[in-house]
Amino acid sequence: MIQRATYDFCIVGGGIVGLATAMALLERNPGARLVLLEKENALALHQTGHNSGVIHSGIYYAPGSLKADLCKRGERATKEFCSAHGIPFVTCGKTLVATNALELERLEALVGRARENGIEAERLDEAELRRREPNITGLGALFVPATAIVDYRAVCAAMARVIRAAGAEIVLGAEVSAIRESPRDVVIAANGRRWTSARLVACAGLQSDRLARLAGLPVTHQIVPFRGEYYRLPSEKNDIIRSLIYPVPDPDLPFLGIHLTRMIDGSVTVGPNAVLGLAREGYAKLAIDLRDVAQYLFFPGLWRVLARYRRSVRAELKGSLLKSAYLRECRKYCPSLTVGDLLPYTAGIRAQAVTRDGTLVHDFLFLESERMLHVGNAPSPAATSAIPIGEMIQARLAGG
Ligand SMILES: Cc1cc2nc3c(=O)[nH]c(=O)nc-3n(C[C@H](O)[C@H](O)[C@H](O)COP(=O)(O)OP(=O)(O)OC[C@H]3O[C@@H](n4cnc5c(N)ncnc54)[C@H](O)[C@@H]3O)c2cc1C
């Protein structure tokens, strides 16, 4: 039987962006009738539940930019939310390590950027780096004390409790397969059920371009999945680092660079790299989805990206295929690691929006109509920034 319901807001996607948006809408519109639809049988099973678990400080981003502002506010908001809801987080700080002259130069630029962004950061020389992190070598480093670690699935579970306590519904196992907008409302169909809502917000991550197309919006970009492969260190190496250890990023490809991450359960992971994925939602090494592959093979933007970044593409692929090449990257700053230290660990998959001209979209992308707002790209670190992103979407819907 087809069920009908009338809602003020329907959110599609139970990752951290959808949940934070639902919280913001309920806070600003007490008593609003809101339903959140998630296709999986649990929340946060995709990007949000397969990430590094870092609460970033926002040091990399251009001062005054939206990304810098959202990340800085998000860092504080996430910690406050965790404190208020009893979710453990550890502010262990992050050490950016320069291993050659070019990275030292980039590190100096980051010192200035931290100052302009109002983020505390301490420049360490080689000896001080060695004193603080005895297993790490480099020519110099930058220590960012505010960076923290958390379990984002636990954050999402707490957000879901807040949403339900405000009287809203979360429906799991509801894969949205049709969206029809009329001047009066939006009708959403999933698994034989239908919902009518005054407004729809889609936060569908890896499926966001498909959802927007399904809703009849003109979509010129495409989501390309980039696999981020991790390893875990053996538990006897859990004390190998005190803070999170990051390489100095290449400003053109800031999301590249294998790091050593202390996880909230005390383990240490290495990664992620970034290689073209063969499935948007397949986490096993050889997982392949022919529809996903066919879709990007016929997309000219992907070929332009591969050509433009061919050196990085080759290096990342080599690291994915050869453990020894992956290890070489880690040993640049952690020379005591051996191949035997790299134990299997689950991968993550990044939803990277790419335009037809081959540009990797590093900014927010919204697709809007009278009654809908689709988040086309929520750039990393959107887990850190999710609470202010939700507030921003709420303000956008309210006409702000
Ligand atoms: C490897 C990796 C490491 C990262 N590390 C960090 C980090 O340390 N710190 C940080 O801040 N950020 C990090 N990020 C970025 C961050 O995880 C993401 O930006 C963020 O989780 C995006 O959240 P989201 O809600 O937009 O997407 P998702 O978490 O992917 O959620 C989208 C949801 O929509 C649902 N959905 C899709 N289609 C439908 C449909 N048709 N019907 C119903 N539901 C649907 C999906 O099932 C999914 O649950 C990392 C990302 C990756 C990939």
The ligand as an ORCA input file, in Angstrom:
! r2SCAN-3c Opt
* xyz 0 1
  C      39.377      8.304      3.103
  C      38.753      9.539      3.675
  C      39.276     10.142      4.816
  C      38.703     11.298      5.336
  N      39.171     11.806      6.517
  C      38.534     12.854      7.096
  C      38.905     13.306      8.388
  O      39.761     12.732      9.039
  N      38.264     14.384      8.896
  C      37.280     15.045      8.207
  O      36.759     16.033      8.711
  N      36.877     14.613      6.984
  C      37.455     13.521      6.430
  N      37.026     13.037      5.228
  C      35.899     13.703      4.569
  C      34.578     13.356      5.237
  O      34.554     12.027      5.705
  C      33.429     13.578      4.246
  O      33.579     14.855      3.642
  C      32.069     13.533      4.945
  O      31.951     12.349      5.692
  C      30.957     13.644      3.924
  O      29.730     13.368      4.576
  P      28.390     13.246      3.746
  O      27.280     13.148      4.718
  O      28.356     14.343      2.722
  O      28.561     11.905      2.887
  P      28.380     10.368      3.301
  O      28.949     10.082      4.628
  O      28.916      9.583      2.150
  O      26.810     10.188      3.401
  C      25.948     10.163      2.280
  C      24.784      9.260      2.635
  O      23.780      9.344      1.621
  C      23.199      8.049      1.498
  N      22.530      7.942      0.206
  C      23.106      7.988     -1.025
  N      22.176      7.806     -1.980
  C      20.983      7.639     -1.357
  C      19.649      7.381     -1.817
  N      19.351      7.256     -3.122
  N      18.663      7.256     -0.893
  C      18.930      7.377      0.439
  N      20.177      7.590      0.929
  C      21.195      7.737      0.043
  C      24.400      7.117      1.625
  O      24.029      5.784      1.920
  C      25.192      7.796      2.734
  O      24.869      7.294      4.016
  C      37.590     11.876      4.684
  C      37.037     11.268      3.544
  C      37.593     10.096      3.060
  C      36.945      9.430      1.881
*
